[in-house]
Amino acid sequence: MNPFDVEIVKYFNHFVGTFPHIDAAIWFVSGNPLIKGGVLCAVFWALWADEVDAGRERRVGLIALIWACFFAVVTTRILAEVLPFRLRPIFEPALALTRAHRMETFWFDGESSLPSDHAAMFTAFSVGLFFVSRRAGMFALLYTATVILLPRLYLGLHYLTDLLAGALLGAACAWACRKTVVVSYVAEPLYAVSRARPGVAMAAIFIVTWQIAAMFGPTIEIARSVGGFVFKHWISGGRILSIL
């Protein structure tokens, strides 16, 4: 812990418990996918469907945005595993933080605080929107900061440096996915597919944006289930070794 993080998290925490119903509302907002990612994904679809401005450049930018979100989530998951484990503020005994009304912390038990995957993915999304539309991007950045990230600081789920590190990582992913290599070899070919098969493309993008709203939670759950099954029945059981 550094003094900078400690002072900020304690400042916000001294408000916790003053108005229990407000605490409960903040806790609800922090975990609701519709309020968090759903609003931003609605902005995405509004830009995609705009018949006046939704030309090739805009839709290529929106496809690049999706990849930025994917890279941001994967990178933060990897960093959370390889970096030294950082206990979340709410679990730190030395801080003795007050827990918000109705807050359930078992969801975060055993998860490292650094970096924030919420900050990384939704910043990548917002910066990606900014590259497509400045007005939409400014709204998304403001929404991300106040509705998605600030509650996580208030509840003691992250230190400020966790959020800043995630935000910088997300912005870097959004910037990288606007580079020529990603645009030329990934975004533009997918745009061509969307032109050739618009129904299939829109169905696929809908599923992906739904996953973004849910922080790729359903996909991660499927991957863990499949990985656990393969390890249990094939690797640990020796079937793969016997085949080899």
HUCORZI-V746247 format. One record per pair of residues at least 24 apart in sequence whose C-alpha atoms are under 8 Angstrom apart, sorted by the first residue. I is the first residue (numbers start at 1). J is the second residue. D is the distance in whole Angstrom. If there is no record, write none. Layout:
i->I j->J d->D
i->I j->J d->D
This chain:
i->5 j->159 d->6
i->5 j->160 d->6
i->5 j->161 d->7
i->6 j->95 d->8
i->6 j->159 d->8
i->8 j->159 d->8
i->8 j->160 d->7
i->9 j->89 d->8
i->9 j->153 d->7
i->9 j->154 d->7
i->9 j->156 d->7
i->9 j->159 d->6
i->9 j->160 d->8
i->10 j->95 d->8
i->10 j->97 d->7
i->12 j->153 d->7
i->12 j->154 d->5
i->13 j->97 d->7
i->13 j->98 d->7
i->13 j->154 d->6
i->13 j->155 d->7
i->13 j->156 d->7
i->14 j->98 d->8
i->16 j->98 d->6
i->16 j->99 d->7
i->16 j->100 d->6
i->16 j->154 d->8
i->16 j->155 d->8
i->17 j->98 d->7
i->17 j->99 d->8
i->17 j->100 d->6
i->17 j->101 d->7
i->20 j->100 d->7
i->20 j->101 d->5
i->21 j->101 d->7
i->23 j->100 d->5
i->23 j->101 d->6
i->23 j->102 d->8
i->24 j->100 d->7
i->24 j->101 d->5
i->24 j->102 d->6
i->24 j->103 d->7
i->26 j->151 d->6
i->27 j->100 d->7
i->27 j->102 d->8
i->27 j->103 d->6
i->27 j->151 d->7
i->27 j->155 d->7
i->29 j->147 d->8
i->29 j->148 d->8
i->29 j->151 d->8
i->30 j->147 d->8
i->30 j->148 d->6
i->30 j->151 d->6
i->30 j->152 d->7
i->33 j->213 d->6
i->33 j->214 d->5
i->33 j->215 d->8
i->34 j->213 d->7
i->36 j->144 d->8
i->36 j->147 d->7
i->36 j->148 d->6
i->36 j->213 d->7
i->37 j->122 d->8
i->37 j->212 d->7
i->37 j->213 d->4
i->37 j->214 d->7
i->37 j->215 d->8
i->38 j->210 d->8
i->38 j->213 d->5
i->40 j->140 d->6
i->40 j->213 d->8
i->41 j->209 d->6
i->41 j->210 d->8
i->41 j->212 d->8
i->41 j->213 d->7
i->43 j->136 d->7
i->44 j->129 d->8
i->56 j->191 d->8
i->58 j->132 d->6
i->59 j->191 d->7
i->60 j->183 d->7
i->60 j->187 d->6
i->60 j->188 d->6
i->60 j->191 d->6
i->61 j->128 d->7
i->61 j->131 d->7
i->61 j->132 d->6
i->61 j->178 d->7
i->61 j->187 d->8
i->62 j->128 d->7
i->62 j->129 d->7
i->62 j->132 d->7
i->63 j->187 d->6
i->63 j->190 d->8
i->63 j->191 d->7
i->64 j->128 d->8
i->64 j->174 d->8
i->64 j->177 d->6
i->64 j->178 d->7
i->64 j->182 d->7
i->64 j->183 d->7
i->64 j->186 d->8
i->64 j->187 d->6
i->65 j->124 d->7
i->65 j->125 d->6
i->65 j->128 d->5
i->65 j->129 d->7
i->65 j->174 d->6
i->65 j->177 d->7
i->66 j->125 d->7
i->66 j->208 d->8
i->66 j->209 d->8
i->67 j->177 d->7
i->68 j->121 d->8
i->68 j->124 d->6
i->68 j->125 d->7
i->68 j->128 d->8
i->68 j->170 d->8
i->68 j->173 d->5
i->68 j->174 d->5
i->68 j->176 d->8
i->68 j->177 d->6
i->69 j->120 d->8
i->69 j->121 d->5
i->69 j->122 d->7
i->69 j->124 d->6
i->69 j->125 d->6
i->69 j->170 d->7
i->69 j->173 d->8
i->69 j->174 d->8
i->69 j->212 d->7
i->70 j->121 d->8
i->71 j->173 d->7
i->72 j->117 d->8
i->72 j->120 d->6
i->72 j->121 d->5
i->72 j->124 d->7
i->72 j->169 d->7
i->72 j->170 d->5
i->72 j->173 d->6
i->73 j->117 d->6
i->73 j->120 d->7
i->73 j->121 d->6
i->76 j->115 d->6
i->76 j->116 d->7
i->76 j->117 d->6
i->76 j->120 d->7
i->76 j->166 d->7
i->77 j->117 d->7
i->79 j->114 d->8
i->79 j->115 d->7
i->80 j->112 d->6
i->80 j->113 d->8
i->80 j->114 d->6
i->80 j->115 d->6
i->81 j->112 d->8
i->85 j->112 d->5
i->85 j->113 d->8
i->85 j->114 d->8
i->86 j->112 d->5
i->86 j->113 d->5
i->86 j->114 d->6
i->87 j->111 d->8
i->87 j->112 d->6
i->87 j->113 d->6
i->88 j->112 d->7
i->88 j->113 d->5
i->88 j->156 d->7
i->88 j->157 d->6
i->88 j->158 d->6
i->88 j->159 d->8
i->89 j->156 d->5
i->89 j->157 d->6
i->89 j->158 d->6
i->89 j->159 d->7
i->90 j->155 d->7
i->90 j->156 d->5
i->90 j->157 d->6
i->97 j->156 d->8
i->99 j->155 d->7
i->100 j->155 d->7
i->113 j->157 d->7
i->113 j->158 d->6
i->113 j->159 d->8
i->113 j->162 d->7
i->114 j->158 d->8
i->114 j->162 d->5
i->114 j->165 d->8
i->114 j->166 d->8
i->115 j->162 d->5
i->115 j->163 d->7
i->115 j->165 d->6
i->115 j->166 d->5
i->116 j->158 d->7
i->116 j->162 d->5
i->116 j->163 d->5
i->116 j->165 d->7
i->116 j->166 d->5
i->116 j->167 d->8
i->117 j->166 d->6
i->118 j->148 d->8
i->118 j->149 d->7
i->118 j->166 d->7
i->118 j->215 d->8
i->119 j->144 d->8
i->119 j->149 d->7
i->119 j->163 d->5
i->119 j->164 d->7
i->119 j->166 d->5
i->119 j->167 d->5
i->119 j->170 d->7
i->120 j->163 d->8
i->120 j->165 d->8
i->120 j->166 d->4
i->120 j->167 d->5
i->120 j->168 d->7
i->120 j->169 d->6
i->120 j->170 d->4
i->120 j->171 d->7
i->121 j->166 d->8
i->121 j->167 d->8
i->121 j->170 d->6
i->121 j->215 d->8
i->122 j->170 d->7
i->123 j->167 d->5
i->123 j->170 d->5
i->123 j->171 d->6
i->124 j->167 d->8
i->124 j->169 d->8
i->124 j->170 d->4
i->124 j->171 d->5
i->124 j->172 d->8
i->124 j->173 d->6
i->124 j->174 d->5
i->125 j->170 d->8
i->125 j->174 d->7
i->127 j->171 d->6
i->127 j->174 d->6
i->127 j->175 d->8
i->128 j->174 d->5
i->128 j->175 d->8
